[in-house]
Amino acid sequence: MPPKLLHPYLSRRGDPDIKHVLALHEDFDVSKDAAARSFAQAHDGIVALAVVRDGEVLRVYRHIKFPRLAPLIDKRVPKGSRYWQGSKNKTEPTELREVVAGQWLESTWGKRLPELYEQLLFQQAGYALIMLWPEQSEEDDEFDPDENRTSKQRLADRMSRRFG
């Protein structure tokens, strides 16, 4: 999939959706795995796509700005994922639904995890694609003056404001 064809193709698609991965697969005549990798890396939305077989995460393709993934226990899909609740016999992608972000994403002290949405596509032979799409709330984008300061610098600033 040449980038000069891929980027305009994806920019016309709008918000991330596994249906777009399937369209890539069909339109460019590539495997679903290759389509998932290209979609995650080239889409304007910050997404990740996990390739799963029988509940085990085989690989994850992600946008360069996608938040850090939490370590998966035994490389299994997290128990809170909709993967375990869905019908494995469906051939259509599920609706995009919010899930608990902490099951997939690594948290950093003092920072709120984004809202996380999950969409699944069950396939043959126990395979599935899981798309993850984080969405930061607008209040999380506000400037934090302490973000790049050390604790010593923050303490000195508080002391100077308090005792003047």
Secondary structure, 3 states (H helix, E strand, C coil): CCHHHHHHHHHCCCCCCHHHHHHHHHHCCCCHHHHHHHHHHHCCCCCEEEEEECCEEEEEEECCCCCCECCCHHHECCCCCHHHCCCCCCCCCCCCEEECHHHCECCCCCCCCCEEEEEEEECHHHEEEEEEEEECCHHHHCCCCCCCCCHHHHHHHHHHHHHC
